Amino acid sequence: MSEFLLLAALFLLGTIALGFLRVHWGPSRADRIASAQLVGTGGVAMTLLLAAAGGNSAIIDVGLVLALLAAFAAVAFVKSTSADGAGDPEENDE
Amino acid sequence: MNAALLLDAGLCLLILTAAVLAMTGRDLFGAIAFFIVYGILIALAWVRLEAVDVALAEAAIGAGLTGVLLIGAWSLLRRAGVSEAHELSHWGLRLVAGLASAATTVVLAAAVLALPPGREGLAPLVTERLADHGVSNPVTGVLLDFRAYDTLMESIVLLVALVAVWALTPASAWGGVPGMRQHARPDGVLAMFGRLLPPIGLVMAVYLVWAGSSQPGGAFQAGTVLAAVWLLVVMAGIYDEPPISSGLLRTALVAGPAVFLAIGIAGLGAGALLAYPDEYAYGLILLIEFTLTFSIGATLALLVAGRARRAA
């Protein structure tokens, strides 16, 4: 069972490697940051698989912290694209 | 070939690739994106090495705070008219930075290679002595008891770093508020995010510091989560940063190290500086952990926010 879970984690690592292509090539900044988010999502899934494979529930906490905080870089990026750098692109959608 | 070996080899390969692409990429923003990716992968590597305490810290710092800090810095640079790395520093400076990094790597590698093979180090001693003390997580036991001296110094170093950042404040903004006033559409996604995630982060932080006494977790990880959710509240425009002259804020900053130091000095009565009397050790360590969490959170959040830029 744990061998299967590790193989599943290996598959996720492969999807993370594919995400690298988009982080590297872009072309837009949104492409780069979105694929960095994809790596974060893959990372959360991998922690869950590793927790089950190793029987160590504390690893799930790493996944929880990643899940909570991985989106913060995207928030910072979205703010940086607003007109004065302190706003929110949605403010113009009135 | 077994799956564990393939997984570890693949992880190492991706970590090295992310590091090389972050350093050699021509696009400054691309380098930041790879640095964030690198942090996530390093957290996974610590999980594979069964150092879950370190993985938690790396996940919170690498995925949470560093991304916000670097993208914020990039945004400010771009608005100041600098868009790419080669406009920032002289090649000589980069050469010195590269040599210093290479030297650090060599020293670290030499230290690892100098470890005697096949020895368990101090782990059996820590496990043996941990039973006499309050906590059952060996990492927390080492950080807050056996090597409490180091942890006390580190919590003070964080404060010194903040003092160094504040020292950059121009006289006109002294005592004022860090960063720009953030704003967002009141019914938008960002504002919703800023109201939804902080309560979850608060619960997560309390859980991490509480869990730290018996399993991976602790004040530093929990403090980082607190700092990150506070930054989210500010970025969503819900609350503004406090002015750096605020007495309440300064109390929050020094409370952790002060309580730690006071309990340490009181330990003189039990025989030595930073010695806890056995019957109170658990409660005292928890008290230190919780106040340190609060202070570390406040310090990290203000380090990311930077110097004061406008009047209170």
Interface residues (C-beta under 8 A of the other chain):
Chain A: E3 L6 L7 A9 L10 L13 G14 I16 A17 G19 F20 V23 H24 G26 R29 R32 I33 S35 A36 V39 G40 G43 M46 T47 L50 G54 N56 A58 I59 D61 V62 L64 V65 L66 L68 L69 A70 A71 F72 A73 V75 A76 F77 V78 K79 S80 D84 G85 A86 G87 D88 E90 E91 D93
Chain B: N2 A3 A4 L6 L7 G10 L11 L14 T17 A18 L21 G25 D27 F29 G30 A33 F34 I36 V37 I40 L41 A43 L44 V47 R48 E50 V52 A55 L56 A59 A60 A63 G64 L65 G67 V68 I71 G72 W74 S75 L76 R78 R79 G179 M180 R181 Q182 H183 A184 R185 G188 V189 L190 A191 F193 L197 I200 G201 M204 Y207 L208 A211 Q215 P216 G217 Q221 V225 A228 V229 L231 L232 M235 G237
